[in-house]
Amino acid sequence: MASKSLPVSPAITFAIVQRKVVTALRNGSFSAEARNNINVKNLRVTGAVTVPALIQILSGCSSENWSHSPHHDDPLVTVHVHTLGGWYVKFYFVDPDTVFISVHR
């Protein structure tokens, strides 16, 4: 895992996270974390969820649908989770990219 991740500081807000993840999707500056069960846990990778669909899911979220915690492999990396309508989207930032861990229902 890269060391240039952005830990959550008290100044980071849902609006900043939301803007950054949507911008990454629009710009194509994102990737998927390698993991087991990727066909089930990351529907973005399999193509079952398109980029426009993922932007729509994330854009429907509010701060009430957002949580964050340290990554289990690197506590300096903050993992963000958006949940809405049964969707579960988990990602983190490693400048200049966004890395998606999970996109599933």
N, C-alpha and C positions, 0 to 999 in steps of 0.2 A: 504494500500500500504506500502511496506517495506521501511524503512528509509535508507537502504544501497544502494540506487540508485547512479548512476554515473552522476552527472551533467556535461554538456559539458564545458570543460575548453578551453581556447584559444589553448591549445596544442593538443586537440583531432582533428583528421583529418578523412576525408572520409575513407582512407586506414585502419585506426585503427578500425573504426566502421564496415567496411566491413569484415575485418578479424575476429572480435569478433562475429558478427552475424552468419557468415558461420561456425565458429568453434563450436558455441553453437548448431547449427542444426546438425552438424556431430556427436557431443558428446551426443546429446539428452538432453542437459541442457536448455530446453525451455518450456514455457507454454503459455496458452492463457488467456488474461484478460477476466473476466466474464463481459458480456454486453448483451444488448438487440440486437436482429437481428443477433445473432452470425452465423446463417445458411447462411446469405447473406454476412455479413461483414468479416467472417473469414473462408475461404474455406480450410485452413489448418486443422482447427478443425473438419470439416465435412469429411475430407478425400478426398475431390475433388482435392486438391493440395497436392502432396506427398512431403516429405522432399527433395528428389533429385530434383524435379521440382522447389521447392522454392529456393534451392541453385542455380540452373541454372538461375532463374529469377534475384536473387540478384547479382550473379556473372556478369551478363550482364550490371549492372548499373555502372555509373561513378559518379564523384562528381557533374556533371551537373544534375543528376537525384536524388540528395540527398538534403533533407532539414531537419531542426531540430527546435524544439521549446519546451517551457516548457509544461509539462503535465497540463491539465486544473484542475485536482484534487490536484496536488502537484507540485508547480512551481520549486521545487528542482530536479525534475525528468525531464530529457531531452528525448523527444520523437523524434525518427528518422523516416523519411518517404523516401522511395525509390519508384520512379515511372519509369516504362519502358514498352513500348508497350501496354499501357492500364492497366497494373498492378499497384496496389497501395498496398504497404506493409508498415505497420506502427508498430513500436516496441520500446521498451525501455529496458535498462539493469538494473537488480537488482541482484547484484552479489550473487551467481555465475550464475544466470539464465538470459535468455533473455525472455521477455514477449511480445508476439505478440498481438496487438490490432486488426489489420485488415490485411487480405490477400484477396484481391478481384480484380475483373476487373470492 
